[in-house]
Amino acid sequence: MPTFQDLLAAAKREIREISTSDAAPLARAGATTFLDVREADEYQKGYVPGAKWIPRGYLELKVEGAVPDKSTPLVVYCAGGVRSALAARDLQALGYQDVRSLAGGFGKWAKEGLPVDKPYNLTPEQADRYARHTILPEVGEAGQAKLLQSKVLLIGAGGLGSPAALYLAAAGVGTLGLVDDDVVDASNLQRQILHSTDRIGVAKVDSAEKTIHGINPDVKVVKYRTRLTAANVEEIFPGYDVIVDGADNFPTRYLVNDACVKFDIPNVHGSIFRFDGQATVFHPHVGPCYRCLYPEPPPPGMAPSCAEGGVLGILPGIIGVVQANETVKLILKIGETLAGRLLMYDALRMKFRFLNLRRDPACSVCGDQAKPQDIKLFDYEQFCAMPGRGAGATAHA
């Protein structure tokens, strides 16, 4: 009868191994997926930066969810190179085309002083709260830790900012910044679900903070009770991972766009009017920016606001949730975002359409000749459909 050593030797004949010296450049480049197949207690001591963790006992069950493309180059590792060899053989049997086992495993990797990350340890309360996230291979505990350590800035705590803030808080985004200078008005309550009747007259950022903490007390809320302007945007934006644009006026949209390109921050854009909504992601160096679509603002009076034309109260909920979904995908670096695509939603006919968007090589902000560091940020107040109102006051208020 064959022994375990015989089975291991047979497995190693069927697979390829890779040395730590050859694997390290692959980890730095980021094009190769590292799979950690150790147990939880081992993983807690450290892991190869960027590695996906799937314990060996769950590998065949979960790997296709974590790595759906079977042509993806894989480096599998365990503590010493034994379990990873068997795992690599089984991954090949599942159809993965480019699999290697790390010779010497994580033990050799760490001993040689190669980069090591340590997982963010969820508290028992967090483990319970986010259990439906952490069982998803695409999220897991590592992904939830990214959410908890991420920072998202919402422009406006109104129609679009309300559902976006609620779902981002529930998802565990650690820090939510809110830019809004308005107070809660009775006319807001038809759609701005962050607020309530007993808070009429209260600053929206204060009302939003109370609601957010009611959903998830662990979320840090940073309040900016101010209009977003060229004078303060450079103080507010840096340090945030994603900007969620919920403004409904052109001056703010152009300012948000230009600042996002300048500071290399993804801009999750949404807009609504009457029964129609749109959403996209303006991701610097990945897709077009807002100016690629609309190089300059329209003349004054040509673009009616929601206050003038009305808006179905449910519509911002749909578009705002899309924005929250795109934000989470950007933080976790999973799926396919709306960068380069414009989602168009018709609520009356219940139709979704997509338009492909292209970057304009001659764009004044993100074009081939443009330099982000040279972008000048300024206010377009004269083009606002509702003169004198800024991001906070016009974010679907």
C-alpha positions in Angstrom: 0.0 0.0 0.0 1.3 3.5 -0.8 2.3 5.7 2.1 1.6 9.4 2.5 5.2 10.1 1.3 4.5 8.1 -1.8 1.3 10.2 -2.5 3.2 13.5 -1.8 6.0 12.5 -4.2 3.5 11.5 -6.9 1.7 14.9 -6.4 5.0 16.8 -6.7 5.8 15.0 -10.0 2.5 16.2 -11.4 2.9 19.9 -10.4 5.3 22.7 -10.7 7.0 24.3 -7.7 8.3 27.9 -7.5 11.0 29.2 -5.2 10.5 32.1 -2.9 13.0 34.2 -4.8 11.1 33.7 -8.0 7.7 34.1 -6.4 8.5 37.5 -4.6 8.6 39.5 -7.9 5.3 38.0 -8.9 3.7 39.1 -5.6 5.0 42.6 -6.1 3.8 42.8 -9.7 0.3 41.8 -8.6 -0.6 39.9 -11.8 -0.4 36.5 -10.1 -2.9 35.4 -7.5 -1.5 33.9 -4.3 -3.7 31.4 -2.6 -3.1 30.7 1.1 -4.5 27.3 2.1 -3.4 27.3 5.7 -5.8 27.1 8.7 -7.1 30.1 10.5 -4.6 30.1 13.4 -1.8 30.0 10.9 -3.2 32.8 8.8 -3.6 35.0 11.8 0.2 35.1 12.2 0.7 36.7 8.8 0.3 36.1 5.0 1.7 37.1 1.7 0.5 40.6 0.9 -2.6 40.4 -1.4 -3.1 36.7 -1.0 -6.6 35.1 -1.0 -7.2 32.9 1.9 -9.1 29.6 1.5 -8.4 26.9 4.1 -7.4 23.6 2.4 -10.5 21.9 3.5 -12.7 24.4 1.6 -10.5 24.8 -1.4 -12.4 22.8 -4.0 -15.7 24.3 -2.7 -14.7 28.0 -2.7 -11.9 28.5 -5.2 -14.1 28.9 -8.3 -15.9 31.8 -6.5 -12.7 33.4 -5.5 -10.8 32.8 -8.8 -13.4 32.3 -11.6 -11.0 32.7 -14.5 -9.1 29.4 -14.7 -6.4 30.9 -16.8 -5.3 33.1 -13.9 -1.7 32.4 -12.8 -1.8 30.9 -9.3 0.9 30.4 -6.6 -0.5 28.2 -3.8 1.2 28.1 -0.4 0.9 26.5 3.0 3.3 26.4 6.0 6.0 24.3 4.5 4.9 23.2 0.9 3.2 19.9 1.6 -0.5 20.9 1.6 0.1 23.3 -1.2 1.5 20.6 -3.4 -1.6 18.5 -2.9 -3.7 21.6 -3.4 -1.9 22.5 -6.6 -2.6 19.0 -8.0 -6.3 19.3 -7.2 -6.5 22.8 -8.7 -5.1 21.4 -11.9 -7.7 18.7 -11.9 -10.3 21.4 -11.6 -9.0 22.9 -14.8 -6.7 25.7 -13.6 -4.0 26.0 -16.2 -1.1 27.8 -14.5 -0.6 26.6 -10.9 2.6 26.5 -8.9 3.2 25.4 -5.3 5.5 27.6 -3.2 8.5 25.5 -2.2 9.2 25.8 1.5 5.9 27.6 2.0 5.1 30.6 4.1 7.7 29.5 6.7 10.5 30.0 4.2 9.0 33.2 2.9 8.9 34.8 6.3 12.3 33.5 7.3 13.8 35.2 4.3 12.4 38.5 5.4 10.0 38.9 2.5 6.9 41.2 2.9 4.3 39.9 5.3 0.9 41.4 6.2 -1.1 40.6 9.3 -4.9 40.2 9.1 -7.3 42.7 10.7 -8.8 40.7 13.5 -12.6 41.2 13.7 -14.1 41.4 17.2 -16.7 38.8 18.1 -19.4 41.5 17.6 -18.0 42.3 14.1 -17.7 38.7 13.2 -21.4 38.3 14.0 -22.5 41.5 12.3 -20.6 40.8 9.0 -21.0 37.1 8.9 -23.0 37.2 5.6 -20.1 39.1 4.1 -17.2 37.0 5.4 -18.6 33.7 4.0 -18.5 35.2 0.5 -15.2 34.1 -1.1 -15.0 37.4 -2.9 -15.1 39.3 0.5 -14.0 37.1 3.3 -12.5 38.4 6.5 -9.7 40.2 4.6 -12.2 42.0 2.4 -14.3 43.0 5.4 -11.2 44.3 7.0 -10.6 46.5 3.9 -14.1 47.9 4.2 -13.6 48.6 7.9 -10.3 50.5 7.2 -11.7 52.4 4.2 -12.8 56.0 3.9 -15.6 57.2 1.7 -16.7 60.8 1.2 -20.3 61.5 0.2 -21.1 64.8 -1.5 -24.5 65.5 -0.2 -26.7 63.9 2.5 -29.8 64.1 0.4 -31.6 61.9 -2.1 -28.6 60.0 -3.4 -26.5 60.4 -0.4 -29.2 58.9 1.9 -29.3 55.3 0.5 -25.6 55.3 -0.3 -24.7 56.3 3.3 -27.2 53.7 4.8 -25.8 50.8 2.8 -22.2 51.8 3.1 -22.6 52.1 6.9 -24.4 48.7 7.0 -21.6 47.2 4.9 -19.0 48.3 7.4 -17.2 51.1 5.7 -15.1 52.4 8.6 -15.2 56.1 7.9 -18.0 58.1 6.1 -17.4 61.8 5.3 -20.5 63.9 4.7 -20.4 67.3 2.9 -23.6 69.2 3.2 -24.5 72.7 4.5 -28.3 72.3 4.4 -30.9 71.6 7.1 -33.7 69.0 7.0 -36.9 70.4 5.3 -40.3 68.7 5.2 -40.0 68.5 1.4 -36.9 66.4 1.7 -38.7 63.5 3.5 -40.3 62.1 0.3 -37.0 60.7 -0.7 -34.1 61.6 1.8 -34.4 58.5 4.0 -31.5 59.5 6.3 -33.8 62.0 7.9 -37.1 62.1 9.8 -40.0 64.4 10.7 -38.6 65.1 14.2 -35.4 66.4 12.7 -36.9 69.2 10.5 -34.6 72.2 10.9 -31.7 70.0 12.1 -28.4 70.2 10.1 -28.4 67.3 7.6 -24.9 66.1 8.6 -26.1 65.9 12.2 -29.3 64.0 11.3 -27.3 61.7 9.0 -24.8 60.9 11.8 -27.6 59.9 14.1 -29.1 57.6 11.6 -25.8 56.1 10.6 -24.8 55.3 14.2 -28.2 53.8 14.7 -27.4 51.3 11.9 -23.7 50.8 12.8 -22.2 52.5 15.8 -18.7 51.5 14.7 -18.8 53.8 11.7 -16.8 57.0 12.1 -18.8 60.0 10.7 -16.7 63.0 9.6 -19.0 66.0 9.2 -18.3 68.9 6.9 -21.2 71.3 7.3 -20.2 73.5 4.4 -20.6 73.9 0.7 -17.9 72.2 -1.4 -15.9 74.9 -3.1 -12.6 75.4 -4.8 -11.4 76.9 -1.5 -11.9 73.8 0.6 -11.9 70.8 -1.7 -8.1 70.4 -1.5 -8.4 70.2 2.3 -11.4 67.7 2.2 -10.7 65.2 -0.5 -7.1 63.9 0.2 -7.2 60.7 2.3 -10.5 59.3 1.0 -10.5 56.1 -1.0 -13.7 56.8 -3.0 -15.9 59.9 -3.6 -19.6 59.4 -4.0 -21.1 62.3 -5.9 -24.7 62.9 -5.1 -24.9 66.6 -6.1 -27.6 67.8 -8.5 -25.9 70.9 -9.8 -23.2 71.4 -12.5 -20.8 73.6 -10.6 -20.3 70.9 -7.9 -20.1 68.0 -10.5 -17.3 69.7 -12.4 -15.5 70.6 -9.2 -15.8 67.0 -7.9 -14.6 65.6 -11.2 -11.6 67.8 -11.5 -10.5 67.2 -7.9 -10.9 63.5 -8.3 -8.6 63.4 -11.3 -6.2 65.8 -9.6 -6.0 63.5 -6.5 -6.4 60.2 -8.3 -9.6 59.2 -6.5 -12.4 57.2 -8.1 -15.6 59.2 -8.5 -18.9 57.2 -8.2 -21.3 59.5 -10.0 -25.1 59.5 -9.9 -27.8 61.8 -11.2 -31.6 61.8 -11.2 -34.4 63.8 -12.7 -38.2 63.1 -12.7 -38.3 59.4 -13.6 -34.8 58.9 -15.0 -31.6 58.1 -13.3 -28.0 57.6 -14.3 -24.9 56.1 -12.7 -21.3 55.6 -13.7 -17.8 55.5 -12.3 -15.2 58.1 -13.3 -12.0 56.3 -12.4 -8.8 58.1 -13.2 -6.4 56.2 -15.5 -9.1 53.5 -16.0 -11.9 55.2 -17.9 -13.2 58.6 -19.0 -13.9 61.5 -16.7 -17.0 63.7 -16.5 -15.5 66.3 -18.8 -15.0 63.7 -21.5 -18.8 63.6 -21.7 -19.5 67.2 -21.0 -16.4 69.4 -21.6 -18.1 72.6 -20.3 -21.3 73.3 -18.2 -24.5 74.3 -20.0 -25.6 77.9 -20.2 -27.5 79.2 -17.1 -31.1 78.2 -17.1 -30.7 75.3 -19.6 -30.6 72.6 -16.9 -33.7 72.5 -14.6 -33.2 71.2 -11.1 -35.2 68.5 -9.3 -36.9 71.3 -7.3 -38.2 72.7 -10.6 -38.9 69.5 -12.5 -39.7 67.1 -9.6 -38.4 63.6 -8.9 -40.0 60.3 -8.1 -39.1 59.7 -4.5 -38.1 56.0 -5.0 -35.7 56.8 -7.9 -32.8 58.1 -5.8 -33.0 55.0 -3.7 -32.3 52.8 -6.8 -29.5 55.0 -8.1 -28.0 55.6 -4.6 -27.8 51.9 -4.0 -26.1 51.4 -7.3 -23.5 54.0 -6.2 -23.0 52.1 -2.9 -22.6 48.8 -4.7 -19.9 50.4 -7.1 -18.2 51.9 -4.1 -17.9 48.5 -2.3 -16.6 46.9 -5.5 -13.9 49.6 -5.8 -12.8 49.1 -2.3 -12.6 45.3 -2.5 -11.3 45.4 -6.1 -13.8 42.8 -7.2 -16.2 42.5 -10.2 -16.5 44.9 -13.1 -17.3 48.5 -12.2 -19.2 51.0 -14.3 -16.0 52.7 -15.4 -16.4 53.3 -19.1 -20.1 52.5 -19.0 -23.1 54.7 -18.2 -26.1 53.0 -16.6 -29.4 54.6 -17.6 -32.6 53.8 -15.7 -36.2 54.5 -16.8 -38.4 54.1 -13.8 -41.7 54.4 -15.7 -40.8 51.6 -18.1 -38.6 49.7 -15.8 -35.8 49.6 -18.3 -32.0 49.6 -17.8 -29.7 50.5 -20.6 -25.9 50.8 -20.8 -23.9 53.2 -23.0 -20.2 52.7 -23.5 -18.1 55.7 -22.7 -14.7 56.6 -24.1 -12.0 58.8 -22.7 -11.4 61.9 -24.8 -7.7 62.1 -25.7 -8.1 65.9 -25.9 -9.9 66.2 -22.6 -8.7 69.3 -20.7 -8.5 67.3 -17.4 -7.6 63.7 -18.2 -6.5 63.8 -21.8 -3.2 62.7 -23.2 -1.6 66.2 -22.8 -3.2 67.0 -19.4 -1.2 66.8 -16.2 -3.2 66.2 -13.0 -0.8 68.3 -10.9 -1.6 71.3 -13.1 -5.3 71.1 -12.8 -6.8 74.3 -11.5 -9.8 74.0 -9.3 -12.4 76.7 -9.5 -16.1 77.3 -9.0 -18.7 77.5 -11.8 -21.3 79.3 -9.8 -22.6 81.3 -12.7 -23.7 78.1 -14.4 -25.8 76.7 -11.5 -29.4 75.9 -12.3 -30.3 77.3 -8.8 -28.0 80.3 -8.3 -26.1 80.5 -5.0 -26.5 76.9 -3.9 -23.7 74.5 -3.6 -23.1 70.8 -3.0 -24.7 70.6 0.4 -27.8 72.5 -0.5 -28.4 71.0 -3.9 -27.6 67.3 -3.3 -31.2 66.4 -4.3 -32.6 68.7 -1.6 
